[in-house]
Amino acid sequence: MKAKVFVTLKNGVFDPQGKVVQRSLATLGYAEVEHARIGKYIELDLKETNPQQAEVRVKEMCQKLLANTVIESYKIQLES
């Protein structure tokens, strides 16, 4: 089973990397980009075959290591 984890900053958290990307794109002529946010994408190959158990375990991983839940949120997608 494969788990795809998308980690992003929560709304209201300042994103300096996103600001740099937005400004750089404007400098390159892409002025239509008003705002950019940077996140993380993590792909995990799991031995687990039970989707419910896999989701529980990946949530634990996110809360303990993969995401800083104070300032970040995460979304999990499972694929067989």
PDB file of N, CA, C and O in Angstrom:
ATOM      1  N   MET A   1       0.858  -1.177   0.000  1.00  0.00           N
ATOM      2  CA  MET A   1       0.000   0.000   0.000  1.00  0.00           C
ATOM      3  C   MET A   1       0.900   1.235   0.000  1.00  0.00           C
ATOM      4  O   MET A   1       1.961   1.246   0.625  1.00  0.00           O
ATOM      5  N   LYS A   2       0.468   2.250  -0.696  1.00  0.00           N
ATOM      6  CA  LYS A   2       1.218   3.503  -0.767  1.00  0.00           C
ATOM      7  C   LYS A   2       0.424   4.590  -0.058  1.00  0.00           C
ATOM      8  O   LYS A   2      -0.791   4.703  -0.222  1.00  0.00           O
ATOM      9  N   ALA A   3       1.139   5.390   0.738  1.00  0.00           N
ATOM     10  CA  ALA A   3       0.537   6.545   1.401  1.00  0.00           C
ATOM     11  C   ALA A   3       1.194   7.801   0.852  1.00  0.00           C
ATOM     12  O   ALA A   3       2.419   7.919   0.814  1.00  0.00           O
ATOM     13  N   LYS A   4       0.357   8.727   0.431  1.00  0.00           N
ATOM     14  CA  LYS A   4       0.843  10.038  -0.016  1.00  0.00           C
ATOM     15  C   LYS A   4       0.431  11.044   1.041  1.00  0.00           C
ATOM     16  O   LYS A   4      -0.742  11.140   1.402  1.00  0.00           O
ATOM     17  N   VAL A   5       1.409  11.796   1.536  1.00  0.00           N
ATOM     18  CA  VAL A   5       1.163  12.763   2.601  1.00  0.00           C
ATOM     19  C   VAL A   5       1.494  14.153   2.077  1.00  0.00           C
ATOM     20  O   VAL A   5       2.599  14.401   1.593  1.00  0.00           O
ATOM     21  N   PHE A   6       0.523  15.056   2.179  1.00  0.00           N
ATOM     22  CA  PHE A   6       0.701  16.451   1.760  1.00  0.00           C
ATOM     23  C   PHE A   6       0.690  17.313   3.017  1.00  0.00           C
ATOM     24  O   PHE A   6      -0.297  17.340   3.751  1.00  0.00           O
ATOM     25  N   VAL A   7       1.795  18.016   3.259  1.00  0.00           N
ATOM     26  CA  VAL A   7       1.926  18.848   4.454  1.00  0.00           C
ATOM     27  C   VAL A   7       1.987  20.307   4.008  1.00  0.00           C
ATOM     28  O   VAL A   7       2.799  20.668   3.156  1.00  0.00           O
ATOM     29  N   THR A   8       1.129  21.139   4.584  1.00  0.00           N
ATOM     30  CA  THR A   8       1.113  22.560   4.245  1.00  0.00           C
ATOM     31  C   THR A   8       1.019  23.392   5.522  1.00  0.00           C
ATOM     32  O   THR A   8       0.557  22.920   6.561  1.00  0.00           O
ATOM     33  N   LEU A   9       1.462  24.624   5.419  1.00  0.00           N
ATOM     34  CA  LEU A   9       1.321  25.539   6.549  1.00  0.00           C
ATOM     35  C   LEU A   9      -0.153  25.864   6.755  1.00  0.00           C
ATOM     36  O   LEU A   9      -0.911  25.984   5.793  1.00  0.00           O
ATOM     37  N   LYS A  10      -0.544  26.002   7.994  1.00  0.00           N
ATOM     38  CA  LYS A  10      -1.922  26.382   8.298  1.00  0.00           C
ATOM     39  C   LYS A  10      -2.160  27.816   7.858  1.00  0.00           C
ATOM     40  O   LYS A  10      -1.227  28.613   7.764  1.00  0.00           O
ATOM     41  N   ASN A  11      -3.433  28.137   7.588  1.00  0.00           N
ATOM     42  CA  ASN A  11      -3.793  29.508   7.226  1.00  0.00           C
ATOM     43  C   ASN A  11      -3.364  30.454   8.341  1.00  0.00           C
ATOM     44  O   ASN A  11      -3.515  30.146   9.523  1.00  0.00           O
ATOM     45  N   GLY A  12      -2.837  31.587   7.960  1.00  0.00           N
ATOM     46  CA  GLY A  12      -2.412  32.588   8.933  1.00  0.00           C
ATOM     47  C   GLY A  12      -0.955  32.467   9.347  1.00  0.00           C
ATOM     48  O   GLY A  12      -0.425  33.375   9.986  1.00  0.00           O
ATOM     49  N   VAL A  13      -0.295  31.370   9.000  1.00  0.00           N
ATOM     50  CA  VAL A  13       1.121  31.193   9.322  1.00  0.00           C
ATOM     51  C   VAL A  13       1.930  31.807   8.187  1.00  0.00           C
ATOM     52  O   VAL A  13       1.728  31.471   7.021  1.00  0.00           O
ATOM     53  N   PHE A  14       2.849  32.712   8.534  1.00  0.00           N
ATOM     54  CA  PHE A  14       3.666  33.393   7.531  1.00  0.00           C
ATOM     55  C   PHE A  14       4.560  32.385   6.814  1.00  0.00           C
ATOM     56  O   PHE A  14       5.178  31.534   7.454  1.00  0.00           O
ATOM     57  N   ASP A  15       4.628  32.479   5.494  1.00  0.00           N
ATOM     58  CA  ASP A  15       5.400  31.569   4.663  1.00  0.00           C
ATOM     59  C   ASP A  15       6.477  32.349   3.909  1.00  0.00           C
ATOM     60  O   ASP A  15       6.233  32.800   2.789  1.00  0.00           O
ATOM     61  N   PRO A  16       7.667  32.518   4.501  1.00  0.00           N
ATOM     62  CA  PRO A  16       8.709  33.296   3.831  1.00  0.00           C
ATOM     63  C   PRO A  16       9.172  32.671   2.518  1.00  0.00           C
ATOM     64  O   PRO A  16       9.487  33.400   1.577  1.00  0.00           O
ATOM     65  N   GLN A  17       9.222  31.338   2.428  1.00  0.00           N
ATOM     66  CA  GLN A  17       9.612  30.695   1.171  1.00  0.00           C
ATOM     67  C   GLN A  17       8.586  30.980   0.080  1.00  0.00           C
ATOM     68  O   GLN A  17       8.948  31.261  -1.062  1.00  0.00           O
ATOM     69  N   GLY A  18       7.315  30.908   0.432  1.00  0.00           N
ATOM     70  CA  GLY A  18       6.271  31.214  -0.533  1.00  0.00           C
ATOM     71  C   GLY A  18       6.366  32.640  -1.028  1.00  0.00           C
ATOM     72  O   GLY A  18       6.157  32.908  -2.212  1.00  0.00           O
ATOM     73  N   LYS A  19       6.682  33.560  -0.125  1.00  0.00           N
ATOM     74  CA  LYS A  19       6.820  34.976  -0.499  1.00  0.00           C
ATOM     75  C   LYS A  19       7.975  35.161  -1.486  1.00  0.00           C
ATOM     76  O   LYS A  19       7.851  35.918  -2.449  1.00  0.00           O
ATOM     77  N   VAL A  20       9.092  34.476  -1.252  1.00  0.00           N
ATOM     78  CA  VAL A  20      10.235  34.563  -2.158  1.00  0.00           C
ATOM     79  C   VAL A  20       9.868  34.012  -3.532  1.00  0.00           C
ATOM     80  O   VAL A  20      10.230  34.597  -4.552  1.00  0.00           O
ATOM     81  N   VAL A  21       9.155  32.895  -3.561  1.00  0.00           N
ATOM     82  CA  VAL A  21       8.730  32.309  -4.841  1.00  0.00           C
ATOM     83  C   VAL A  21       7.803  33.276  -5.572  1.00  0.00           C
ATOM     84  O   VAL A  21       7.964  33.497  -6.772  1.00  0.00           O
ATOM     85  N   GLN A  22       6.848  33.847  -4.871  1.00  0.00           N
ATOM     86  CA  GLN A  22       5.910  34.785  -5.494  1.00  0.00           C
ATOM     87  C   GLN A  22       6.659  35.984  -6.076  1.00  0.00           C
ATOM     88  O   GLN A  22       6.400  36.384  -7.211  1.00  0.00           O
ATOM     89  N   ARG A  23       7.578  36.555  -5.314  1.00  0.00           N
ATOM     90  CA  ARG A  23       8.347  37.710  -5.803  1.00  0.00           C
ATOM     91  C   ARG A  23       9.225  37.333  -6.999  1.00  0.00           C
ATOM     92  O   ARG A  23       9.330  38.091  -7.963  1.00  0.00           O
ATOM     93  N   SER A  24       9.848  36.167  -6.929  1.00  0.00           N
ATOM     94  CA  SER A  24      10.708  35.718  -8.031  1.00  0.00           C
ATOM     95  C   SER A  24       9.906  35.500  -9.300  1.00  0.00           C
ATOM     96  O   SER A  24      10.348  35.865 -10.390  1.00  0.00           O
ATOM     97  N   LEU A  25       8.731  34.906  -9.164  1.00  0.00           N
ATOM     98  CA  LEU A  25       7.872  34.724 -10.338  1.00  0.00           C
ATOM     99  C   LEU A  25       7.475  36.063 -10.934  1.00  0.00           C
ATOM    100  O   LEU A  25       7.442  36.212 -12.156  1.00  0.00           O
ATOM    101  N   ALA A  26       7.170  37.045 -10.083  1.00  0.00           N
ATOM    102  CA  ALA A  26       6.827  38.387 -10.582  1.00  0.00           C
ATOM    103  C   ALA A  26       8.007  38.982 -11.345  1.00  0.00           C
ATOM    104  O   ALA A  26       7.825  39.603 -12.393  1.00  0.00           O
ATOM    105  N   THR A  27       9.207  38.793 -10.823  1.00  0.00           N
ATOM    106  CA  THR A  27      10.407  39.295 -11.491  1.00  0.00           C
ATOM    107  C   THR A  27      10.597  38.640 -12.858  1.00  0.00           C
ATOM    108  O   THR A  27      11.102  39.268 -13.789  1.00  0.00           O
ATOM    109  N   LEU A  28      10.194  37.388 -12.973  1.00  0.00           N
ATOM    110  CA  LEU A  28      10.314  36.664 -14.241  1.00  0.00           C
ATOM    111  C   LEU A  28       9.163  36.952 -15.205  1.00  0.00           C
ATOM    112  O   LEU A  28       9.103  36.389 -16.298  1.00  0.00           O
ATOM    113  N   GLY A  29       8.257  37.828 -14.793  1.00  0.00           N
ATOM    114  CA  GLY A  29       7.166  38.215 -15.678  1.00  0.00           C
ATOM    115  C   GLY A  29       5.840  37.551 -15.383  1.00  0.00           C
ATOM    116  O   GLY A  29       4.900  37.687 -16.166  1.00  0.00           O
ATOM    117  N   TYR A  30       5.739  36.836 -14.279  1.00  0.00           N
ATOM    118  CA  TYR A  30       4.487  36.176 -13.914  1.00  0.00           C
ATOM    119  C   TYR A  30       3.783  36.962 -12.815  1.00  0.00           C
ATOM    120  O   TYR A  30       3.605  36.473 -11.699  1.00  0.00           O
ATOM    121  N   ALA A  31       3.391  38.176 -13.146  1.00  0.00           N
ATOM    122  CA  ALA A  31       2.777  39.082 -12.176  1.00  0.00           C
ATOM    123  C   ALA A  31       1.393  38.625 -11.738  1.00  0.00           C
ATOM    124  O   ALA A  31       0.865  39.117 -10.741  1.00  0.00           O
ATOM    125  N   GLU A  32       0.801  37.687 -12.477  1.00  0.00           N
ATOM    126  CA  GLU A  32      -0.540  37.225 -12.107  1.00  0.00           C
ATOM    127  C   GLU A  32      -0.544  36.371 -10.840  1.00  0.00           C
ATOM    128  O   GLU A  32      -1.605  36.131 -10.264  1.00  0.00           O
ATOM    129  N   VAL A  33       0.624  35.910 -10.400  1.00  0.00           N
ATOM    130  CA  VAL A  33       0.705  35.130  -9.164  1.00  0.00           C
ATOM    131  C   VAL A  33       0.659  36.101  -7.989  1.00  0.00           C
ATOM    132  O   VAL A  33       1.604  36.852  -7.745  1.00  0.00           O
ATOM    133  N   GLU A  34      -0.448  36.070  -7.276  1.00  0.00           N
ATOM    134  CA  GLU A  34      -0.629  36.981  -6.140  1.00  0.00           C
ATOM    135  C   GLU A  34      -0.096  36.415  -4.835  1.00  0.00           C
ATOM    136  O   GLU A  34       0.274  37.164  -3.930  1.00  0.00           O
ATOM    137  N   HIS A  35      -0.055  35.081  -4.737  1.00  0.00           N
ATOM    138  CA  HIS A  35       0.338  34.457  -3.479  1.00  0.00           C
ATOM    139  C   HIS A  35       0.842  33.046  -3.768  1.00  0.00           C
ATOM    140  O   HIS A  35       0.277  32.346  -4.608  1.00  0.00           O
ATOM    141  N   ALA A  36       1.890  32.631  -3.085  1.00  0.00           N
ATOM    142  CA  ALA A  36       2.414  31.270  -3.221  1.00  0.00           C
ATOM    143  C   ALA A  36       2.675  30.711  -1.831  1.00  0.00           C
ATOM    144  O   ALA A  36       3.100  31.435  -0.931  1.00  0.00           O
ATOM    145  N   ARG A  37       2.417  29.411  -1.659  1.00  0.00           N
ATOM    146  CA  ARG A  37       2.687  28.736  -0.390  1.00  0.00           C
ATOM    147  C   ARG A  37       3.506  27.496  -0.702  1.00  0.00           C
ATOM    148  O   ARG A  37       3.261  26.816  -1.699  1.00  0.00           O
ATOM    149  N   ILE A  38       4.460  27.209   0.132  1.00  0.00           N
ATOM    150  CA  ILE A  38       5.338  26.065  -0.050  1.00  0.00           C
ATOM    151  C   ILE A  38       4.944  24.978   0.943  1.00  0.00           C
ATOM    152  O   ILE A  38       4.646  25.268   2.102  1.00  0.00           O
ATOM    153  N   GLY A  39       4.942  23.749   0.498  1.00  0.00           N
ATOM    154  CA  GLY A  39       4.607  22.620   1.360  1.00  0.00           C
ATOM    155  C   GLY A  39       5.548  21.460   1.120  1.00  0.00           C
ATOM    156  O   GLY A  39       6.577  21.602   0.459  1.00  0.00           O
ATOM    157  N   LYS A  40       5.182  20.307   1.667  1.00  0.00           N
ATOM    158  CA  LYS A  40       5.984  19.098   1.507  1.00  0.00           C
ATOM    159  C   LYS A  40       5.090  17.979   0.978  1.00  0.00           C
ATOM    160  O   LYS A  40       3.900  17.914   1.284  1.00  0.00           O
ATOM    161  N   TYR A  41       5.684  17.112   0.188  1.00  0.00           N
ATOM    162  CA  TYR A  41       5.010  15.913  -0.304  1.00  0.00           C
ATOM    163  C   TYR A  41       5.866  14.729   0.099  1.00  0.00           C
ATOM    164  O   TYR A  41       7.060  14.689  -0.201  1.00  0.00           O
ATOM    165  N   ILE A  42       5.266  13.771   0.773  1.00  0.00           N
ATOM    166  CA  ILE A  42       5.990  12.596   1.253  1.00  0.00           C
ATOM    167  C   ILE A  42       5.252  11.359   0.763  1.00  0.00           C
ATOM    168  O   ILE A  42       4.032  11.263   0.899  1.00  0.00           O
ATOM    169  N   GLU A  43       5.986  10.422   0.197  1.00  0.00           N
ATOM    170  CA  GLU A  43       5.399   9.190  -0.294  1.00  0.00           C
ATOM    171  C   GLU A  43       5.975   8.029   0.511  1.00  0.00           C
ATOM    172  O   GLU A  43       7.192   7.885   0.623  1.00  0.00           O
ATOM    173  N   LEU A  44       5.100   7.208   1.066  1.00  0.00           N
ATOM    174  CA  LEU A  44       5.512   6.084   1.903  1.00  0.00           C
ATOM    175  C   LEU A  44       4.985   4.783   1.315  1.00  0.00           C
ATOM    176  O   LEU A  44       3.805   4.686   0.976  1.00  0.00           O
ATOM    177  N   ASP A  45       5.849   3.787   1.192  1.00  0.00           N
ATOM    178  CA  ASP A  45       5.425   2.444   0.809  1.00  0.00           C
ATOM    179  C   ASP A  45       5.258   1.653   2.097  1.00  0.00           C
ATOM    180  O   ASP A  45       6.194   1.532   2.888  1.00  0.00           O
ATOM    181  N   LEU A  46       4.058   1.114   2.305  1.00  0.00           N
ATOM    182  CA  LEU A  46       3.719   0.434   3.548  1.00  0.00           C
ATOM    183  C   LEU A  46       3.518  -1.059   3.319  1.00  0.00           C
ATOM    184  O   LEU A  46       3.035  -1.480   2.267  1.00  0.00           O
ATOM    185  N   LYS A  47       3.895  -1.853   4.321  1.00  0.00           N
ATOM    186  CA  LYS A  47       3.609  -3.289   4.283  1.00  0.00           C
ATOM    187  C   LYS A  47       2.143  -3.556   4.615  1.00  0.00           C
ATOM    188  O   LYS A  47       1.587  -4.580   4.218  1.00  0.00           O
ATOM    189  N   GLU A  48       1.528  -2.639   5.340  1.00  0.00           N
ATOM    190  CA  GLU A  48       0.139  -2.786   5.799  1.00  0.00           C
ATOM    191  C   GLU A  48      -0.811  -2.906   4.607  1.00  0.00           C
ATOM    192  O   GLU A  48      -0.678  -2.166   3.632  1.00  0.00           O
ATOM    193  N   THR A  49      -1.767  -3.833   4.681  1.00  0.00           N
ATOM    194  CA  THR A  49      -2.749  -4.010   3.605  1.00  0.00           C
ATOM    195  C   THR A  49      -4.147  -3.552   4.021  1.00  0.00           C
ATOM    196  O   THR A  49      -5.018  -3.374   3.169  1.00  0.00           O
ATOM    197  N   ASN A  50      -4.368  -3.360   5.315  1.00  0.00           N
ATOM    198  CA  ASN A  50      -5.655  -2.894   5.817  1.00  0.00           C
ATOM    199  C   ASN A  50      -5.681  -1.362   5.759  1.00  0.00           C
ATOM    200  O   ASN A  50      -4.908  -0.714   6.463  1.00  0.00           O
ATOM    201  N   PRO A  51      -6.557  -0.770   4.932  1.00  0.00           N
ATOM    202  CA  PRO A  51      -6.567   0.692   4.775  1.00  0.00           C
ATOM    203  C   PRO A  51      -6.815   1.453   6.086  1.00  0.00           C
ATOM    204  O   PRO A  51      -6.196   2.490   6.325  1.00  0.00           O
ATOM    205  N   GLN A  52      -7.711   0.945   6.928  1.00  0.00           N
ATOM    206  CA  GLN A  52      -8.005   1.645   8.186  1.00  0.00           C
ATOM    207  C   GLN A  52      -6.780   1.651   9.096  1.00  0.00           C
ATOM    208  O   GLN A  52      -6.455   2.675   9.698  1.00  0.00           O
ATOM    209  N   GLN A  53      -6.105   0.516   9.195  1.00  0.00           N
ATOM    210  CA  GLN A  53      -4.911   0.444  10.031  1.00  0.00           C
ATOM    211  C   GLN A  53      -3.782   1.283   9.445  1.00  0.00           C
ATOM    212  O   GLN A  53      -3.032   1.924  10.181  1.00  0.00           O
ATOM    213  N   ALA A  54      -3.664   1.276   8.126  1.00  0.00           N
ATOM    214  CA  ALA A  54      -2.634   2.091   7.469  1.00  0.00           C
ATOM    215  C   ALA A  54      -2.853   3.567   7.763  1.00  0.00           C
ATOM    216  O   ALA A  54      -1.903   4.292   8.055  1.00  0.00           O
ATOM    217  N   GLU A  55      -4.103   4.014   7.686  1.00  0.00           N
ATOM    218  CA  GLU A  55      -4.396   5.422   7.950  1.00  0.00           C
ATOM    219  C   GLU A  55      -4.059   5.793   9.396  1.00  0.00           C
ATOM    220  O   GLU A  55      -3.505   6.862   9.653  1.00  0.00           O
ATOM    221  N   VAL A  56      -4.393   4.913  10.333  1.00  0.00           N
ATOM    222  CA  VAL A  56      -4.066   5.168  11.743  1.00  0.00           C
ATOM    223  C   VAL A  56      -2.556   5.319  11.920  1.00  0.00           C
ATOM    224  O   VAL A  56      -2.091   6.246  12.583  1.00  0.00           O
ATOM    225  N   ARG A  57      -1.797   4.403  11.322  1.00  0.00           N
ATOM    226  CA  ARG A  57      -0.335   4.430  11.477  1.00  0.00           C
ATOM    227  C   ARG A  57       0.278   5.664  10.812  1.00  0.00           C
ATOM    228  O   ARG A  57       1.188   6.276  11.372  1.00  0.00           O
ATOM    229  N   VAL A  58      -0.207   6.033   9.633  1.00  0.00           N
ATOM    230  CA  VAL A  58       0.347   7.202   8.948  1.00  0.00           C
ATOM    231  C   VAL A  58      -0.009   8.472   9.713  1.00  0.00           C
ATOM    232  O   VAL A  58       0.811   9.388   9.786  1.00  0.00           O
ATOM    233  N   LYS A  59      -1.210   8.552  10.286  1.00  0.00           N
ATOM    234  CA  LYS A  59      -1.556   9.705  11.124  1.00  0.00           C
ATOM    235  C   LYS A  59      -0.594   9.824  12.299  1.00  0.00           C
ATOM    236  O   LYS A  59      -0.160  10.924  12.642  1.00  0.00           O
ATOM    237  N   GLU A  60      -0.262   8.695  12.914  1.00  0.00           N
ATOM    238  CA  GLU A  60       0.715   8.704  14.011  1.00  0.00           C
ATOM    239  C   GLU A  60       2.059   9.243  13.523  1.00  0.00           C
ATOM    240  O   GLU A  60       2.692  10.051  14.203  1.00  0.00           O
ATOM    241  N   MET A  61       2.486   8.798  12.356  1.00  0.00           N
ATOM    242  CA  MET A  61       3.759   9.253  11.787  1.00  0.00           C
ATOM    243  C   MET A  61       3.742  10.758  11.556  1.00  0.00           C
ATOM    244  O   MET A  61       4.722  11.452  11.829  1.00  0.00           O
ATOM    245  N   CYS A  62       2.617  11.253  11.050  1.00  0.00           N
ATOM    246  CA  CYS A  62       2.491  12.692  10.790  1.00  0.00           C
ATOM    247  C   CYS A  62       2.568  13.480  12.087  1.00  0.00           C
ATOM    248  O   CYS A  62       3.261  14.495  12.159  1.00  0.00           O
ATOM    249  N   GLN A  63       1.870  13.025  13.098  1.00  0.00           N
ATOM    250  CA  GLN A  63       1.822  13.747  14.359  1.00  0.00           C
ATOM    251  C   GLN A  63       3.150  13.691  15.114  1.00  0.00           C
ATOM    252  O   GLN A  63       3.478  14.613  15.860  1.00  0.00           O
ATOM    253  N   LYS A  64       3.910  12.615  14.924  1.00  0.00           N
ATOM    254  CA  LYS A  64       5.171  12.459  15.650  1.00  0.00           C
ATOM    255  C   LYS A  64       6.384  13.002  14.907  1.00  0.00           C
ATOM    256  O   LYS A  64       7.354  13.426  15.535  1.00  0.00           O
ATOM    257  N   LEU A  65       6.339  12.994  13.556  1.00  0.00           N
ATOM    258  CA  LEU A  65       7.545  13.356  12.818  1.00  0.00           C
ATOM    259  C   LEU A  65       7.312  14.164  11.546  1.00  0.00           C
ATOM    260  O   LEU A  65       7.999  15.159  11.312  1.00  0.00           O
ATOM    261  N   LEU A  66       6.366  13.754  10.733  1.00  0.00           N
ATOM    262  CA  LEU A  66       6.275  14.304   9.379  1.00  0.00           C
ATOM    263  C   LEU A  66       5.716  15.717   9.309  1.00  0.00           C
ATOM    264  O   LEU A  66       6.017  16.448   8.366  1.00  0.00           O
ATOM    265  N   ALA A  67       4.915  16.115  10.280  1.00  0.00           N
ATOM    266  CA  ALA A  67       4.319  17.459  10.275  1.00  0.00           C
ATOM    267  C   ALA A  67       4.465  18.091  11.653  1.00  0.00           C
ATOM    268  O   ALA A  67       4.367  17.416  12.678  1.00  0.00           O
ATOM    269  N   ASN A  68       4.696  19.382  11.656  1.00  0.00           N
ATOM    270  CA  ASN A  68       4.662  20.150  12.902  1.00  0.00           C
ATOM    271  C   ASN A  68       3.220  20.624  13.048  1.00  0.00           C
ATOM    272  O   ASN A  68       2.839  21.645  12.476  1.00  0.00           O
ATOM    273  N   THR A  69       2.423  19.889  13.810  1.00  0.00           N
ATOM    274  CA  THR A  69       0.985  20.134  13.842  1.00  0.00           C
ATOM    275  C   THR A  69       0.602  21.450  14.510  1.00  0.00           C
ATOM    276  O   THR A  69      -0.570  21.826  14.493  1.00  0.00           O
ATOM    277  N   VAL A  70       1.556  22.150  15.090  1.00  0.00           N
ATOM    278  CA  VAL A  70       1.270  23.475  15.639  1.00  0.00           C
ATOM    279  C   VAL A  70       1.055  24.465  14.500  1.00  0.00           C
ATOM    280  O   VAL A  70       0.163  25.310  14.569  1.00  0.00           O
ATOM    281  N   ILE A  71       1.870  24.362  13.452  1.00  0.00           N
ATOM    282  CA  ILE A  71       1.802  25.321  12.346  1.00  0.00           C
ATOM    283  C   ILE A  71       1.462  24.689  11.002  1.00  0.00           C
ATOM    284  O   ILE A  71       1.224  25.400  10.026  1.00  0.00           O
ATOM    285  N   GLU A  72       1.437  23.353  10.942  1.00  0.00           N
ATOM    286  CA  GLU A  72       1.183  22.673   9.674  1.00  0.00           C
ATOM    287  C   GLU A  72      -0.041  21.757   9.776  1.00  0.00           C
ATOM    288  O   GLU A  72      -0.362  21.232  10.843  1.00  0.00           O
ATOM    289  N   SER A  73      -0.699  21.586   8.653  1.00  0.00           N
ATOM    290  CA  SER A  73      -1.759  20.587   8.554  1.00  0.00           C
ATOM    291  C   SER A  73      -1.311  19.562   7.512  1.00  0.00           C
ATOM    292  O   SER A  73      -0.397  19.812   6.726  1.00  0.00           O
ATOM    293  N   TYR A  74      -1.967  18.418   7.523  1.00  0.00           N
ATOM    294  CA  TYR A  74      -1.585  17.379   6.579  1.00  0.00           C
ATOM    295  C   TYR A  74      -2.823  16.664   6.039  1.00  0.00           C
ATOM    296  O   TYR A  74      -3.880  16.640   6.669  1.00  0.00           O
ATOM    297  N   LYS A  75      -2.652  16.089   4.857  1.00  0.00           N
ATOM    298  CA  LYS A  75      -3.706  15.306   4.218  1.00  0.00           C
ATOM    299  C   LYS A  75      -3.071  14.011   3.757  1.00  0.00           C
ATOM    300  O   LYS A  75      -1.964  14.013   3.217  1.00  0.00           O
ATOM    301  N   ILE A  76      -3.767  12.904   3.969  1.00  0.00           N
ATOM    302  CA  ILE A  76      -3.260  11.580   3.613  1.00  0.00           C
ATOM    303  C   ILE A  76      -4.127  10.982   2.502  1.00  0.00           C
ATOM    304  O   ILE A  76      -5.355  11.027   2.566  1.00  0.00           O
ATOM    305  N   GLN A  77      -3.466  10.421   1.483  1.00  0.00           N
ATOM    306  CA  GLN A  77      -4.146   9.658   0.438  1.00  0.00           C
ATOM    307  C   GLN A  77      -3.542   8.266   0.426  1.00  0.00           C
ATOM    308  O   GLN A  77      -2.322   8.122   0.356  1.00  0.00           O
ATOM    309  N   LEU A  78      -4.374   7.244   0.493  1.00  0.00           N
ATOM    310  CA  LEU A  78      -3.898   5.870   0.432  1.00  0.00           C
ATOM    311  C   LEU A  78      -4.235   5.258  -0.911  1.00  0.00           C
ATOM    312  O   LEU A  78      -5.313   5.489  -1.460  1.00  0.00           O
ATOM    313  N   GLU A  79      -3.292   4.464  -1.444  1.00  0.00           N
ATOM    314  CA  GLU A  79      -3.500   3.746  -2.689  1.00  0.00           C
ATOM    315  C   GLU A  79      -3.121   2.292  -2.471  1.00  0.00           C
ATOM    316  O   GLU A  79      -2.117   1.998  -1.823  1.00  0.00           O
ATOM    317  N   SER A  80      -3.914   1.393  -3.004  1.00  0.00           N
ATOM    318  CA  SER A  80      -3.621  -0.039  -2.891  1.00  0.00           C
ATOM    319  C   SER A  80      -2.487  -0.430  -3.806  1.00  0.00           C
ATOM    320  O   SER A  80      -2.100  -1.598  -3.847  1.00  0.00           O
TER     321      SER A  80
END
